[in-house]
Amino acid sequence: MNVSNNRKLTALRDDFVQFLKVERGLSAHTIRSYHADITDLIDYLAREGDVAIDDLTIHDLRGWLAANYERNLAAATIARRAAAIRAFTQWAHLRKGLKADVGAQLVSPKVGKKLPEVLRVGQITELLNELQLNADDPESIRDSAILEVLYATGIRVAELVGLDIDDIDLSQNTISVIGKGNKQRYVPMGAPAVRAVLNYLELSRPKLVTKDSKSALFLGLRGKRIDQRVVRAMVQHILESNDFTDVGPHGFRHSAATHLIENGADIRSVQELLGHSSLVTTQRYTHVASERLKSVYKQAHPRA
């Protein structure tokens, strides 16, 4: 590829990444994925010859996608890369004067949607009730509060670690959450979660707090805002210790959503609680509930 063409594509990629960060408010992880996917296309075009951005064709993009298939990448990875390039060329067409939105013709591979693993109501109730709390151990009290909040609200781990003390309204039993795209929503909490948070604020947080704590609700052992990796590792450890090896840290969110729908919650209300931008994302929990009902039917009905 001509050096000037390469530089123009690279500069365009950098502008697009900045757009995703500033205007779209996407997470650092998502932005890194977009950057890597577009960089992979730029490298492919450099190997294939001199292709200017305005001369890019659907054949170039299909050739790049075929090269991804030849590397035996997972269908989900290839689908994500195709989506990244479609977003990139659409943005370049609308914002940077690219003559045609060539990526609009790029078709992603179909990816089978795996239903999320969830815990049953009895399992999660037993798990939360049997947590060993030690008044002299601020970590165990904090972890109990974290698990109660994750299940009670269905919020993401990233949203949980971003909570400040003022985000908790104990008079209304709600929390204010900043979700994807910096969108704010208010989520109710049940009585067990409220008790666990009060217990943490009274017995645990004062022992963890330092000058670096500021207004963060959940603190790490050094007094700073707790890290996502610490929360995920803690949740995973507790789940695996109770033989729930197929349910990851996101399982509390999946379980909360499924249990709400199983107990008659309106799907649009669940969408709002979870902070889903699309109802399609929430609808998968109706499939989970349906599959569980079928399983119970097969086990219990005499003529199933």
HELIX and SHEET records of a PDB file:
HELIX    1   1 VAL A    3  VAL A   22  1                                  20    
HELIX    2   2 ALA A   28  GLU A   48  1                                  21    
HELIX    3   3 ILE A   53  ASP A   55  5                                   3    
HELIX    4   4 ILE A   58  GLU A   70  1                                  13    
HELIX    5   5 ALA A   75  ARG A   95  1                                  21    
HELIX    6   6 VAL A  102  GLN A  105  5                                   4    
HELIX    7   7 VAL A  121  ASN A  129  1                                   9    
HELIX    8   8 PRO A  138  THR A  153  1                                  16    
HELIX    9   9 VAL A  157  VAL A  161  1                                   5    
HELIX   10  10 ILE A  165  ASP A  167  5                                   3    
HELIX   11  11 LYS A  180  ASN A  182  5                                   3    
HELIX   12  12 ALA A  191  ASN A  199  1                                   9    
HELIX   13  13 TYR A  200  SER A  204  3                                   5    
HELIX   14  14 ARG A  205  LEU A  208  1                                   4    
HELIX   15  15 GLN A  228  SER A  241  1                                  14    
HELIX   16  16 GLY A  251  GLU A  262  1                                  12    
HELIX   17  17 ILE A  267  LEU A  274  1                                   8    
HELIX   18  18 LEU A  279  ALA A  300  1                                  22    
SHEET    1   A 3 ILE A 168  ASP A 169  0                                        
SHEET    2   A 3 THR A 174  ILE A 178 -1                                        
SHEET    3   A 3 GLN A 184  PRO A 188 -1                                        
END                                                                             
